[in-house]
Amino acid sequence: MSSAVSTQTPTAVLELAVERVLAAVRPAALGDPVVGARRAEESLRDALQNARSDVDNLALLQALACAEAACEHLRYCEIQEARTLLTAARGQLALAHERA
């Protein structure tokens, strides 16, 4: 992870990852859905490992739960389910910013 990303808050790091994964799993962006889902899952899992330090923020915890569930759906190439959960995570991250 780059030093620019490591200085961001856990909420910002996860938010960036969620946005990138949402863009990566758009139907138009997926050339090979299996490869795209695997890459998206890996990217999201990396962000999740780095976002666990702020456990006092309930909205962030809910966003983490949504993102973790999205990873499981990506593992099985269930793109639509993953997108739904990532959209929910994005909403919780917006709330996490307000409460930070």
Secondary structure, 3 states (H helix, E strand, C coil): CCHHHHCCCHHHHHHHHHHHHHHHCCHHHCCCHHHHHHHHHHHHHHHHHHCCCCCCCHHHHHHHHHHHHHHHHHHCCCHHHHHHHHHHHHHHHHHHHHHC
